Amino acid sequence: MPRETIRITKDQRDALYEQVRNHLAAVGDLWLALETNKDYATAERLAIEFSEDFRLMADLGWDPEDQRERVALTMPPHDLMEVVRRLRDEAQGGLADVEQQRSEEEDNRRARDFRSAWQTCEVILDALADSEEGEIRVSRA
């Protein structure tokens, strides 16, 4: 059984879940890069990103209505840090795009989702950075 790296709250899980799901929606881009564009560097990068996403989803669970109050993430700290940095940057980019539009209720919901994902990533990265000093704790919900 994999060792627990960090434990997150249900709200943090839901924020990460949505961010990972958004990224996985682009899985077809791997095929395009590999077969259509013959862009092997991009195909390799996407393969790494999607494998990280699938690994994280194993901990988050695939059910969007997961009811666990706390979720253990078991990816090794370095791997978790890499995927969370990428998800944080994607959330920040999505938030910037949505904030430019700010015209509809759907955009406001998407902005909240991106902001929540970004904040969750920040909390996890802070906890991982502090982990060198001892046990990892998520101090903010």
N, C-alpha and C positions, 0 to 999 in steps of 0.2 A: 504494500500500500504506500502511495507517495506521502511524503512528509509535508505537513502544513507549513506554508510560508507565511501566510497572513490570513486573517479572518476579516470579512467585510460585512456590512449591514445589508439588509434586504434592499433598501433604497439605493445603496451603492451598487449592489448586484444588478438591479434593474437598469441603472444608468449605463453600466458597462455592457450589459446584455444588448441593449439597443444600439450602442456604438459598434459592437462587434457584428451584430446582425446587419447593420448598414454597410459595413465593409465587406461582409461576405456576399452581399447582393451583387458585387462586382466580380464574382469568381469567374464569370465568362471572359473577363479581360485577360485571364491567363491563357486561355485557348487562342484568343486573338493575337496576343503577343508571340506565342509559340508558333502557331500554324500559319496565320495570315500575314503577320508583319515580320516574322523571322527575327524578332527582337529578343534574343536569348537572354540578355542581361535583365530586361524588364520581366521576362517570364520567370527567371530565377528569383528576382526580388519578390514578385507576387507570390510565388510558391512558398517562399519563406514566411511572408506575411500571413498567407492563408493557413499555413500549418500552425503558426502561432495562434491564430484565431480559433482553429479547431481545438487546439489543446486547451485554451482558456474556456471555450464553451463546454468542455468536458467537466470543468469545475463549476461553471455558472449554471449548467443544466440547459437543456434545449427548450423546455416548456416556458413560454413567456409568463405564465402565471405561477411560477415557482413560489412556494409559500414558506420556505425556510427563512427564519429571522436572521440568521447569521450564515454566511457561506465561506467555507475554507477554500482558499486558493493554494494549490499545491505545486505550481510551476516553480522551478528553481529561481531564486531571487534575481539572478542576472537576466534570465529569459523573461521573467515577469516584468522586470524593469524595461526591457526593450519593447515589449508589446504595449505596455501601458504608456510609454513615451509616445509611441506612434499613435495610439488611440487618443491621447491628450491633444496632440498636434492636429489630428483630424477633427476632433471636436472643436478646437479653437478656430480652425478654418471654417467649419460649418457654421459656427456661431457668428463669425464675422460676416459671412454671406447672408445669413438670415437677418442680422441686425441692419444690414444695408436696405433690405426690402421693407421690413416692419409694417406691412400693410394689412395682413390678414390674421385671424385668430390662429389658423394652422401654423403660420410662421412664428407666432408667440409660443405655441406649444413646442415647436421644433427648437426654438431658442432656449427654452427651459430644459429640454432634453440634452442639448449640446452643452449647456452650462453645467448641468448636473454631472454629465460624463466627464467634463474637463475637471471639475472640482474633485470628483472621485479619483481620477488619475493622479491629481496633485497629492491627495491624501496618501495614496498607496506609495507614490514615489518618495514622499517625505518619510513614511514609515520604513521603507526599504533603505533609505539613506541612513536613518538612525539605527538600523539593525546591526550595524557593526559594533554598537555599544551594548548589545544584549538582545532581549526578546523583542520581537516586533509587535507593536500595538498600534491600532488605528485609533487616534485620539479624537478625530472629528467625525461626526456622522454625516 
